[in-house]
Amino acid sequence: MRRPGRGGSSRAAALALVSNGTAASIPPAQAAPLRLALMLDATATPDIPGPAHAADRRVTVMHLRDELAADRDAVHELHRLAFGDHGETVVALVRALRDDDPEALSLVAEEEDEVVGHVLFTRSLLDAPRRLVAVQVLSPLAVRPDRQRRGVGGALIRHGLRRLDERGVPTVFLEGDPGYYARFGFAAAGDLGFRRPSLRIPAPAFQAARLSGYEPWMTGTLVYSATFWQQDCVGLREEHSG
């Protein structure tokens, strides 16, 4: 989802929902009337080091850990702040994904005892030629607006991928900007032998990272968990009036 971090609420809906520029992969004339219902990453701008505001130049220590039940209100508020007008949609998705997948990997970034970032990895399936394969989907990702551009989102992604690799997960999928996610090992999933779960997902935005549990026969179609469909959080939908 385009991060509503800075001025996000004034952007077109298509940009308001793809934080790292999925919509940037779509011709402007086509993106304008579209709404991105998935993914899910409100980090405002890619986590490229940049000059901090004068008032925020103090050094802080970031701690990455599993989300606790006591964090949930803070995590929900974080998504509301990061996604602006679409915040409640994202909060509903997070709640539903937690309920659907008790083994979901939900990570938070904490600074000065405050939750400043959150990423969620949940189960889906790959319909491979031999059999169904359990895989993971990264969605959503959010960083508090005043902590964006400081590497928080990137740290959460890297830590999550390491944890999933330790679990033996073969592949992680997402919808997002290939220019941003390439630095974490993601590549165009279509080029790796994977098919999109919906044609409404722009091909360049359909990304996959193959981990050490991946085997060459593991190709095929990604099958999102039912929650993404129930929450209508897959790909792009055309805006219509009336």
Backbone torsions as a table, in degrees:
resi	resn	phi	psi	omega
1	MET	NA	140.0	179.3
2	ARG	-67.9	129.3	-173.9
3	ARG	-69.0	127.5	174.4
4	PRO	-76.9	9.4	-177.0
5	GLY	-42.5	-71.8	-179.5
6	ARG	-104.7	111.8	177.2
7	GLY	66.4	17.9	-175.8
8	GLY	-62.9	-34.6	-175.7
9	SER	-66.3	-17.3	-179.2
10	SER	-93.7	-4.8	-179.3
11	ARG	-79.9	163.7	173.5
12	ALA	-60.7	152.1	-176.6
13	ALA	-58.0	-35.8	-179.2
14	ALA	-60.3	-37.8	-179.9
15	LEU	-80.9	-24.8	-176.6
16	ALA	-71.8	-14.9	-177.2
17	LEU	-110.4	-2.9	179.3
18	VAL	-119.8	96.2	-167.9
19	SER	-63.3	-34.5	-176.5
20	ASN	-106.3	23.1	168.6
21	GLY	95.5	28.3	173.7
22	THR	-54.1	-41.6	-179.4
23	ALA	-63.9	-22.7	179.1
24	ALA	-66.1	-18.7	178.9
25	SER	-84.3	-1.1	-177.0
26	ILE	-111.8	135.3	177.5
27	PRO	-51.8	136.7	-177.4
28	PRO	-50.0	-41.1	-177.8
29	ALA	-64.2	-30.0	179.8
30	GLN	-84.0	-33.4	-175.1
31	ALA	-70.8	-32.3	-173.3
32	ALA	-53.0	-46.1	-176.8
33	PRO	-88.7	10.5	-174.5
34	LEU	-105.3	152.2	174.7
35	ARG	-117.6	123.8	178.0
36	LEU	-87.3	117.3	-177.0
37	ALA	-91.7	-7.5	-179.4
38	LEU	-132.4	130.3	126.5
39	MET	113.9	55.4	82.9
40	LEU	85.7	29.5	176.3
41	ASP	-150.5	107.1	178.9
42	ALA	-106.6	85.0	176.3
43	THR	-119.3	17.8	-179.0
44	ALA	60.9	-75.9	175.1
45	THR	-126.3	158.8	-179.7
46	PRO	-51.7	152.4	-175.4
47	ASP	-77.1	67.2	176.9
48	ILE	-101.8	127.5	-178.3
49	PRO	-53.5	134.3	178.9
50	GLY	-146.0	170.0	-178.7
51	PRO	-64.6	132.0	177.7
52	ALA	-82.3	157.0	174.4
53	HIS	-65.4	149.0	-175.4
54	ALA	-53.8	-39.3	-176.7
55	ALA	-71.8	-13.9	-174.6
56	ASP	-114.1	24.2	-175.4
57	ARG	-86.4	2.8	177.8
58	ARG	-68.6	152.3	179.7
59	VAL	-83.5	129.3	176.9
60	THR	-125.4	154.6	179.5
61	VAL	-103.9	127.2	179.7
62	MET	-98.3	133.5	-179.8
63	HIS	-118.8	126.9	177.5
64	LEU	-102.4	133.3	-178.8
65	ARG	-157.2	170.5	175.0
66	ASP	-67.7	145.1	174.1
67	GLU	-67.3	137.9	175.2
68	LEU	-105.4	161.1	177.3
69	ALA	-57.3	-33.6	-179.7
70	ALA	-69.9	-13.7	-179.3
71	ASP	-87.2	-11.0	-165.9
72	ARG	-60.7	-42.6	179.0
73	ASP	-61.9	-41.6	179.7
74	ALA	-66.2	-38.9	178.6
75	VAL	-65.0	-43.3	179.0
76	HIS	-63.1	-42.0	179.3
77	GLU	-66.1	-35.9	176.4
78	LEU	-58.4	-46.0	179.6
79	HIS	-66.7	-35.7	176.6
80	ARG	-61.8	-43.3	179.5
81	LEU	-66.6	-43.9	-174.4
82	ALA	-72.5	-36.4	-174.4
83	PHE	-101.9	1.3	173.8
84	GLY	56.1	-124.4	-176.7
85	ASP	-60.8	-21.6	-178.3
86	HIS	-98.4	7.0	-175.6
87	GLY	-58.4	-43.2	-177.6
88	GLU	-66.8	-33.3	176.2
89	THR	-62.3	-42.6	-178.7
90	VAL	-70.1	-39.9	177.8
91	VAL	-60.9	-42.6	178.3
92	ALA	-62.4	-38.4	177.9
93	LEU	-64.4	-45.1	-179.8
94	VAL	-60.2	-46.6	179.7
95	ARG	-59.3	-45.8	-176.7
96	ALA	-67.4	-38.6	179.5
97	LEU	-66.5	-39.8	176.9
98	ARG	-59.6	-45.4	-178.0
99	ASP	-65.6	-36.2	-176.3
100	ASP	-74.7	-31.3	-173.6
101	ASP	-129.8	91.1	-179.7
102	PRO	-60.8	-21.0	-179.9
103	GLU	-99.0	15.8	178.8
104	ALA	-57.6	146.6	175.2
105	LEU	-96.1	105.9	-178.2
106	SER	-115.3	114.3	-174.2
107	LEU	-116.7	145.2	175.3
108	VAL	-123.3	152.2	170.4
109	ALA	-106.7	131.1	-175.3
110	GLU	-122.9	133.7	173.9
111	GLU	-132.0	129.5	178.9
112	GLU	50.8	44.1	177.7
113	ASP	64.5	21.0	176.6
114	GLU	-123.7	139.0	177.4
115	VAL	-75.5	120.3	-177.6
116	VAL	-117.4	-7.7	178.8
117	GLY	-155.1	154.9	-179.6
118	HIS	-152.1	139.2	172.5
119	VAL	-137.9	146.3	-178.2
120	LEU	-128.1	130.0	174.7
121	PHE	-117.2	126.4	-178.3
122	THR	-133.9	163.2	-173.8
123	ARG	-75.6	145.2	166.2
124	SER	-145.2	-171.9	-177.7
125	LEU	-127.7	148.8	171.1
126	LEU	-110.0	122.2	179.3
127	ASP	-85.7	84.3	-177.4
128	ALA	-88.0	161.8	-178.3
129	PRO	-57.1	-38.5	-176.9
130	ARG	-78.9	-42.6	-175.4
131	ARG	-173.0	172.4	173.4
132	LEU	-72.0	138.3	-178.6
133	VAL	-120.3	130.8	176.8
134	ALA	-73.8	125.6	178.4
135	VAL	-130.7	-179.2	-179.2
136	GLN	-126.3	152.3	176.0
137	VAL	-121.3	131.0	175.9
138	LEU	-88.9	113.2	178.2
139	SER	176.6	128.4	-2.2
140	PRO	-95.4	175.7	174.0
141	LEU	-131.1	131.1	-180.0
142	ALA	-145.7	146.2	175.2
143	VAL	-129.8	138.1	179.7
144	ARG	-57.3	135.9	-174.4
145	PRO	-50.0	-39.0	-177.9
146	ASP	-80.3	2.5	177.3
147	ARG	-121.6	13.6	178.6
148	GLN	-77.4	160.1	-179.0
149	ARG	67.5	26.3	179.6
150	ARG	-126.0	13.4	177.0
151	GLY	85.2	8.1	-178.3
152	VAL	-66.0	-48.6	180.0
153	GLY	-61.1	-43.2	179.2
154	GLY	-62.4	-40.0	179.1
155	ALA	-64.1	-40.0	178.5
156	LEU	-64.9	-42.4	-179.5
157	ILE	-63.2	-49.1	-177.5
158	ARG	-62.2	-43.2	179.9
159	HIS	-64.3	-41.9	178.9
160	GLY	-63.0	-42.4	178.8
161	LEU	-64.2	-38.2	176.8
162	ARG	-62.6	-43.6	-178.8
163	ARG	-64.5	-42.1	-179.5
164	LEU	-68.4	-36.0	176.9
165	ASP	-62.0	-39.4	177.4
166	GLU	-64.4	-28.2	178.0
167	ARG	-79.2	-10.5	-177.6
168	GLY	88.4	12.0	177.9
169	VAL	-63.1	128.9	-176.8
170	PRO	-80.0	-34.4	-173.6
171	THR	-150.3	144.1	175.5
172	VAL	-120.6	133.2	-178.3
173	PHE	-114.4	157.2	172.5
174	LEU	-161.1	169.7	169.6
175	GLU	-113.7	121.6	-177.9
176	GLY	-177.1	-176.6	-177.3
177	ASP	-74.1	117.5	-180.0
178	PRO	-62.0	-29.6	179.2
179	GLY	-66.0	-29.1	179.0
180	TYR	-85.9	-49.4	-171.2
181	TYR	-77.2	-14.9	178.7
182	ALA	-58.3	-32.4	-177.7
183	ARG	-67.4	-14.3	179.4
184	PHE	-103.9	9.0	178.0
185	GLY	96.7	5.3	177.6
186	PHE	-83.6	148.7	177.4
187	ALA	-143.7	167.0	179.2
188	ALA	-57.0	117.5	-173.9
189	ALA	-63.7	-33.8	179.8
190	GLY	-61.2	-34.4	179.1
191	ASP	-72.7	-14.5	-178.5
192	LEU	-100.9	5.5	177.5
193	GLY	94.7	15.7	179.8
194	PHE	-107.2	148.9	178.1
195	ARG	-112.9	144.8	-178.6
196	ARG	-67.4	145.6	175.6
197	PRO	-73.2	-14.6	178.9
198	SER	-151.8	140.3	176.1
199	LEU	-70.7	-10.6	176.7
200	ARG	-76.4	-6.8	175.9
201	ILE	-88.8	119.1	178.1
202	PRO	-58.0	132.2	-175.6
203	ALA	-53.3	-43.3	-179.0
204	PRO	-65.7	-24.0	-177.0
205	ALA	-83.0	-16.8	-179.1
206	PHE	-80.6	105.8	-170.7
207	GLN	-118.3	151.8	178.1
208	ALA	-143.2	145.5	173.0
209	ALA	-121.4	119.0	179.2
210	ARG	-88.8	127.1	-178.5
211	LEU	-100.1	-175.8	-172.4
212	SER	-67.9	-18.7	177.7
213	GLY	-80.8	-3.6	-178.5
214	TYR	-70.6	141.8	173.4
215	GLU	-125.9	149.8	-173.4
216	PRO	-55.0	-28.1	-179.4
217	TRP	-76.7	-8.7	-176.8
218	MET	-82.1	76.6	174.7
219	THR	-125.6	175.7	177.6
220	GLY	129.0	-157.5	-173.3
221	THR	-99.6	131.2	173.6
222	LEU	-73.0	130.9	177.4
223	VAL	-114.3	105.2	179.6
224	TYR	-62.5	150.6	172.6
225	SER	-62.9	156.7	-176.5
226	ALA	-58.0	-28.2	-176.6
227	THR	-59.2	-42.0	-179.5
228	PHE	-61.4	-36.9	178.9
229	TRP	-74.3	-41.9	180.0
230	GLN	-62.2	-34.7	179.2
231	GLN	-87.8	2.6	-177.4
232	ASP	52.3	49.3	-177.7
233	CYS	-119.0	53.3	177.3
234	VAL	-130.4	122.2	171.7
235	GLY	62.2	-153.7	-175.5
236	LEU	-107.7	143.8	172.2
237	ARG	-124.5	146.7	177.9
238	GLU	-73.3	140.4	173.3
239	GLU	-77.6	142.4	175.8
240	HIS	-142.3	156.0	179.8
241	SER	-112.4	153.8	177.7
242	GLY	81.7	NA	NA
